[in-house]
Amino acid sequence: MYDKEIVYDEKVSPLMTEIIKICKENDIKMFADFYLREPTETDNEFHCTTVLHVGENKSDRLSDLVKVAYNGYIAQKPYFAAMTVTKEAI
C-alpha cells in the first residue's frame, strides 16, 4: 500500500513550515498538494494541500488551480497537467 504520511510528517512538513513562512513574509502566492495515501475500502485517499492566496492581488490562475484540485474541473471541462523531462539536471 502507498502510504507516505510518516515521511511527510518527519521530513516535508518542517520544510513546508519554512516555505509558508517565507511566502507569507514576501506575499508569494503558492499551491502545493502532496498525495500521501491511496484510498482503502474504509478511507478515502489522503492529500496534504497548502494554498496561500494572500495579498490584494488575487491570482485567477491560482483560483482555477484550487477549483481543479477540489472539484476536478472548471466550467465542466476536464483539466490535466503534464511534465516532460527532456534532459538530466546539471
N, C-alpha and C positions, 0 to 999 in steps of 0.2 A: 504494500500500500504506500502511496506517495503521501508523506507527512513531514513537512519541513518546519512545523511550528516551533520546535525547540531551537533549531538553527536560527530562525528569525529572532526569537526572543533573546538568544545569547549573543548573536553576532551582528545582525542587521539593525535591530531596534536601537541600540546605542548610537549607531551611525545616523539613523533616521532622526533621532532626537537632535543631534547636532545640525543636520541638514535643515530641519524645520526651523530651528533657532536662527540660523544664518538667513534663510529665506524670509522669515518674518522681519528680521532686522533690516533687510535690504529690499523689501517689497518685491520679492521674486515669487511669481505665481508658479505652482507646480502641481503635478499629479503623479502619484506612484501607486501601483497596485501589485501586490505580491500574492501569488497563488500558492497557498501553503498546504492545503489538504484536499484530496479528491473526495467526492461525495461517497457516502456509505448508505447502507439500507436504512439507517436511522438518523442520518445527519446530512445536511447539505455540504457542498464544497465550501472551503473556508479561504477567505481572502483578507488581507490587511490593506486597506485603501486609505491613502492620505491625499487630501486636496487642500491646497492653500490658494484661495481666491481673494487675496487681501488687497487693500488699497482702493482708490477711487476708480481707476480704470479697470473695468471688468473685461475679461478675455472671452469673446464669443467662442473661440476655438476650445478653450478650456471648459466652458459651459457645455459645449457639444460633447466633449470627451466624457464628462461626468454623466450626461444623459445616456451615452452609448454604454458606458460601464455598468450603469444600474438598470437600464432598460433594454439594451441590446440593439437599439435602433434610434434613428431620428426621423421624424416625419414618415414613418412606416418604410423607410429604406434601410436595408441591412448595411452595416459598416464592417470593415475588417482592417487590420493593419498587417503589414509585412515588412520584413527587413531582409536584404540580400547582402551578404558579406562577399566582397569581390577580391580582397587580398588580406594577407595577415597584417596584424598591427605591428608597427615598428617599435 
